[in-house]
Amino acid sequence: MKMHHACGLGENGRIFLRSACKKAETSTRFSVSHSGGILRRTAGSGKERNETVKTRKKSGAAYRYLKNMIPLYLMLIIPLLYFLVFRYAPMGGLLVAFKKYNVFQGVLDSPWVGLQWFKEALGAREFWVAIKNTLVLNLGELFFCFPFPIVLAILLTEMRYVKLRKATETILYLPYFLSTVIVAGIVYQVFGAAGIVNNVIEHFGLDPVNFLGNPTIWRCLYWGSNIWTGAGYGMIIYLAAIAGINTELYDAAYIDGAGRWKRIWHVTLPQIRPTVVVMTIMNVGKILDIGFEKPYMMSNILVEDYSSVISTYVYRVGLQAGRYDYATAVGLFQSVIAVVMVVAANKIATKLGEEGIM
């Protein structure tokens, strides 16, 4: 340790100070200050004080975090209770699929039958007809209805008049909030045997067309009604994805001479591709899941072999006949296939280099 002569210490004093500093290194900490020529000694362990300060800071940060997040955790209780009560608790009833259910004996006391109901379902012709119709309707919706929200979102984004764009969005959203009963009634009023379209056809001296009695036209009307009711609301996700695109990409493409269609093709579509992939995976998972209301309400005796889907089959064969065990087995089979389809679609997406959902 180098000391200056200005401190007023001779040679012997400097030797003594060096030895004292070496002895005190293990227990005390010295700092020499030339301010006013005072030698200041700091006692105690600096490491222990630093740990104490850090502990206090951590406890204070944890308290502030809990204080800010407790309201959010309390808000989370309601959705958690919803899922526990209405989603997970009913899974205990899946035991019915493996039992010969008797209302008086209950779920637990009913006798086990193993896979009897699954074998019966797989051997029934009506079951496979329902599977085929469900696949046809859902695949048609995937290929024909799925692209419409993407196209609408891109077209609305390209509109320059803000007021017109907002009015168009509102008009496209409204059909989503119509009840399925109302939608089916509109379809019958417009395309029925005595509907508006047939009245116009007869007015021109032509023969009326039985739209709802032709299987091909019936399927087209089913898909068309889904496009009308769901495309406007479904485009919200893609509008949000497009809004998150960096505008500098469009500016760079414009400077490079890209027109509007080129910017859509080379900027917009690649940027929203992860969103499209995720939505595709989710739609593939619902390939065997179809609503009960619309097929049931739009169906009639002429197209019964084409409108019978899994949900209506379960209602007719399982619930109306009181065969709750058989209906549960069919529903469980449907759910297992849906899980397999989601996992397979996710694997394919990740193999192609896209981000999946798992």
Steps between C-alpha positions, in 0.01 A plus 500: 500500500652825387481795734594860425740703711228762533337279762779593745619138557865400510654177376422313823142625495446376144635150589269483802199604290570232238515221762180623666318498167605141424380375840163669466417379145318185617262672742474867409496709193715808466464795276749781496366842422718798426214740558620703796778245568268275701536122500151347505427140605184322395409216737287196426465275198397677177385170351247444777362852460461453125308177556272674751429782254427253221263302724311816591475602136370155402240497776387849402474403133304185589259705711445752222449217248238332717329831569469570128413146387252391769203663320593314181527170686160560657353564155652169385295306758176528298629343175685235699180405683316492167746253350513288813123478540380484138800349319703274726242379753268354230790286374417260779189410301718347226486178703151455357656418161643180651193397699145385444353809656193472715340816635397333825841341564698813420833543328718319753272200563408428138667183362810524283473395136844606374512604133158360409349836400803594291479172309128550445554853369779395263279223363195721439439632147330819622809585704726494193246702301509763775882492498510547122252789501686669787829473312348632176340802667805585711752449218286720276491763771879475538567545127221743409418692819841522667666732239217757504598675827858535372383655172260736680769612745744580218237685298389708799861585582551628146198732521611863528171652622490442875127568545407263219730235643347524848148486360590193293653327804184561702277361223720190471500441877123510547400158353722324753268606782190354336360185656534175307121471506471837326766408241327171418167683475650755259636219283155340481330832431739581216567160342197294607238360262290814553798724568602829346733350241239254371241778485734701279566193281126436461446867419712454189303191397759240604453189711588535869814334631499286813820645646467337841414161351813473285798361700765700309309829523417429865871467582578821311230681696644361824850626415367829370307569819814425702700744287233767545481463877863424588731669249454852634562406861786264412694773323561684831798273574656569160437874529694495827781301337520744207499797738814358666703499177789747494406783263865538397464176305226657287707815454802299389288299255348821363843654449609186315211553259254239634137572423204435730457135402874438525505649850209277602669190358855564625436691825150448640454129435845389628457710815161353592600145408564391865146612591357314202689183599371512858141555385535215247617262775203597717258447211652162419442400862128571453477283187264257676339762722188657356218691656166338556263789432561593136512148345195402702296811410597510133444129450193344340389155391644544147857563617501299822771266371723804431417718800535234770818585693654368822316745725159424351581127501583514872180693567281262300651160587647575841291761680153453349525125557636549851832329420724740687788251517502456122480877444791555739710241318440671164584840649820365657603346168443836332713681760790254471505540122500880543803484731685274254424741213626800698826325594552379141435846352735657753774249415460569128518875560819474707658268242435765234680759712194679635414572861244262643278528805692252717 
